[in-house]
Amino acid sequence: MPRRRVVIDHLTVGVSDLARSRAFYSRALVPLGFAEIGRWREDATDVRFGLDEAPDFGISTRYGTEPAHVGFAADRREQVDAFYAAALTAGGRDNGPPGLRPRYSDGYYAAFVLDPDGHNIEAVHHDTV
């Protein structure tokens, strides 16, 4: 099996209400170890999140809000479960509870929520077989 490597340096999705989406992601991403890092620009149109000062994910009002799909890696199934609970508590809508998704691959354990703009946000853990 090929070794997994990071191929995307960072990703930003468009949001319609920066404050509302900032509140959602600030809570929903905690179980995955992500924290708010700050802004990319001084014009108050975006917020970035990441692990240990690495701004991997951002939200911005500078882009359209056409629904996107973002899958965040989780180290353990428990993180997927915690992400799902945190995202729902933060105002996300269920789009698939935590569980195995064998149609994607063996050991694919994921949960899906829709953020305030309808983006499909996923947390996934790949079990080793």
N, C-alpha and C positions, 0 to 999 in steps of 0.2 A: 504494500500500500504506500502511496506517495506521502512524504512528510508534509504536514500542513505548515504553511508559512503565511505571514501577513502580506497581502498584496495591495491593500488600500491604506494610504497614510492617514487620511482623515475623511470624514463625511459630514456634511451639513444638510439638514432638511429644512424646508420652509415651514414657517408657522404663521398663523394669523394674529395671534395675541402672545407677545413675547413673555409677559409676566405670567400668564396662565400656563403656558408650556414650560417655562422655567420652573414653576412650582411643581408641575407634574414630574418632569425628569429629575429634579433634585431629590425627589422621594423615591421614584420608581427604580432608579439606577443604583441606589445605595447597596442593595444586596449583591450587586455584581462588582462592588468595589469602586464604582465611579463616583466622583465628586465634582462639583462645579469648580472650574479652574479660573474662570473670568471671561473677559470679552476679547475677541480678536481685534476689534476696532474700537475707537473712542466714540463712535457715533451712536452707541446704544441700540444697535439693530440685531445683535447676536450674543449668544452665550455659549461657552464651550465647556465640555465635560470630559473627564478622562481618568486614567490611573496614574498616580505619581507624576503629576505635571506633564503628562503626555496628552495633549488635546485631541483625542481621537474622534470625538463626536460633537457636533454643534447644532444649534437651532438658530434660525435667522428669519427676520421679516423681510430680508432683501430678496428672497426667492419665493416662487409660487408655492402653493400648498397642495399641488396635485399629490394624491396619496402615494407614499413610498413604503417599501418594506426594508426594515433594518433588523439584522440578527446579531445580537450580542452574545459572545461566548461566555459560558459559565464553567467554572472549575468542577462543580459538583451538582448533582440533581437538586440538592437542598437549596442551592442558590437560585435555580430555576423556579422552585416552589416559592421562595421568598420574594423573588422579583414579581411574580404573578400577583401575590397578595399585596405587595407594596404598590404596584401599579394600579390595582383596583381601588385600593384605599385612597390613592392620589387622584382618582377621578377617571382612570382608564376604563374602557369597556372590554368585557371578555370577547376574545376572538379565538379561543381554544385553550382549555385548561391544561395544566402540566400533565404530561404523559408521554409514553413512547410513541413515536411516529415511524413505524417500520416501512411505510411507503416511501420515506425519504432515504433511509438507510438503517441497517441494523444498529441498535444502540443509540438512536437519535431520540433524545429526551428533550422536549421543548414545551414552552407555553407562549401564547400570543395574546396581546392586548392591542386595542386601538387607542391611540393617544387623542388629545383634544381636537386635533385636526383630521383624524381618521387614518393616520399613518399606522401600518401594521408593525408593531414592535415585538420582537421575539427574543427570548433568552433560550439558548440551546447548550446542552451538554452532550458530548459524544462519548458514550461508554466504550471502553476498550473491550473487545471481544476476545 
